[in-house]
Amino acid sequence: MKLYIVYRLDRSDGQAAAIRARVRPAHRTYMERFSDRVRLGGPVLDADGNACGGMMVIEAESEDEVRRMVADDPFEQAELSARIDILPFRWQTNRPADLPPL
């Protein structure tokens, strides 16, 4: 398995907060099925402390698998994000003991 960072930025048309509030319960339920593979995750905050996106570190076989996981997320089904970046990640600092050695 490989690690990937998913970095999302919300749409900027003023609809993001309402979409996030409406869809959050479904998003959380959806993400529960990946709880053993999402190593870290949560909202990205703006200067006022409001959610303006999200970040996750996901363990997966491939980037395509992560892209499918993200595409099926209720947040993305509701078109919350304006931008989604998915990048390979090497956990170096404070590396969890269950990951293979570098």
N, C-alpha and C positions, 0 to 999 in steps of 0.2 A: 504494500500500500504506500501511496505517496501523500504528501500534505499539499494543500492548496489554500491560498487566501482568497476569500470572496469579499470584495469591497463594493458596496452599493451606495450611490447617492440618489436621494429622493428627487422626484420631479419638482420643478420650481414654479409651477403655475398656481400655487396656493391651495391645491387639492390634497397634498401629501398628508397633512395632519389628519384630515377627515378619513382618508383611505386607510391610514395606519390604524386609527382608532376602531374603525369598522371591521377591519380584516385581521387584526392582531390575534383574536382567539383562534381563528382558523389557522393562522401562521404557526402559532405555538403548538397546536395539535399536530399539524403536519410535521413540524421539526422534531417532535417527540420520537418519531420513528427512526430518526437518525442520531439519537442521543449518544450512541456508542461511537459515532464517527465525527461528530462536531466537537472538536477538542476545546474550542473557545469561541465565544460569540456574544454579540450584543449590539445595541444601537451606537451609532456615531452621533455625537452631539455638536450642536452649533454653539456659538459664544454665549448664548442665553441658557444653555443646558437642555435645549429641545432636540429630540431625535431629528436627524436630517439624512439618515442613511443607516447602514449596518456593516458589520465586519464579522467574518467567521473564519476559523481555521478548520478545514474539513479534511478528513482522511478518506481517500478514495483510490480506486484502481487507475482512474484516468481523468483528464480534464473534461472529456465528454460526459463522463458520469456526473461530475459536479455540475456541468452546464444543464444536464437534464434535471437534476435535483433542484437547481435554482429556478429553472423555467416552470416547474410544476408547483413551486411555492405559491400559496395564495396571494402573498404580497405581489408577486410578479404577474399572476393571473389578473390582478386588479390594476396592473400597470403603475405600481408605486415608484419604481426606479426610473430615473432618467439615464443612469449610467451604471454598468456592472462590469467590474474588472475581476478576472479570475487568473491567478498567477501561481506557479509552483512556489513552494515555500520550504526552506530548510530551517528547522527549529534548532537554534544554536545556544542562545543564552537561556539558562534555567530549563534546559531540555528535559522533558519527562523521562523517567527511567525506563518506561515501557517501549520507548522508541529505539530502533536499532542504532548502534554507534555510528558516528559520522565517518 
